[in-house]
Amino acid sequence: MKTQEDVFATLRELMSEMFELTPDDITLEANLRQDLDIDSIDAVDLMVRLREITGKRINPEDFKNARTIQDVVDTVYRISAE
């Protein structure tokens, strides 16, 4: 995942598959809990899948503060670049 756009595209595909969401609903501004109904257990599942894809460990604290898809994209992009 080279760019933030790549991260977003991967995340959109992953979330639509994992949580049966419509890709059009997964926007950068979408709130994980309110708009997409992603709870803490879903977030853990997503972290596990992202670790498999990136090969990098994702700190739960980074994810705990994520409120929107943009927050997740920023976190994954930053971790991937390390």
N, C-alpha and C positions, 0 to 999 in steps of 0.2 A: 504494500500500500504506500504509494509514493506521495500522493497529495491528499489534502483534506477531502477533496471530491471523491477520491478512490475509497477513502475510509467511509465516507457517507454512503457510497454505492454498496459497499460490502455490508455495512451495518443495516441498510434498508432491506437488502436481500435476506440477510440473516434473520432479522426481526420479523419479516413477513412470513418466513418459513417457520420459525420457532413459535411465534405467538399468533399465527393466522391473522395477521394484520394486512390491510390493504396497503400496498406500497404508496399510494397517493396520500394516505393518512400520516405517513412517516416523513415529516418535514423537519427541517432544522429547528423550527420554532416549537415543535410539538412537545408538550410537557409529558414526561414519562408516565407519571401517575394519573394525572387528570385527563389527558387526551388519549393516552394509549393503554391505560389500565395495567401498567407494568408495576408489579409489587416487588417486595424485597427478594422473594424467592425467585421470581423471574429474573431479577437483576443478577443474582448469583449465577443462574444458568447462563445468562448472557456473558458474564465475565469468564466463565469456564470456556465457552465457545470462542470468545475473542482471544483467550490465551492460546488455544489450539491453533488459531489462524495466525497470530502474530509471533508465537513462540516466546512471548514475553509475559512475565508475571504482572498481573494488574493488581495494584494495592486496593483492597476494599475501601480504604479511606477516600481514594480518588473517586470511586464510584458513588460513595455515600453522598457526596456533595453534588452529584450530577442531577440536574432537574429537567434538562431538555436534551433533545437529540444532539444539538450543537455542543453541549457540555460533554457528552459521550464521545463525539467525534474529536473534540479538542484533546481529551484525555488519551484516547487510543492513538491519535496522531503523535502526541508528545512521547508516549511510551514507545511507539514503533521507531521513532527517530533516535532513541537513546542507544 
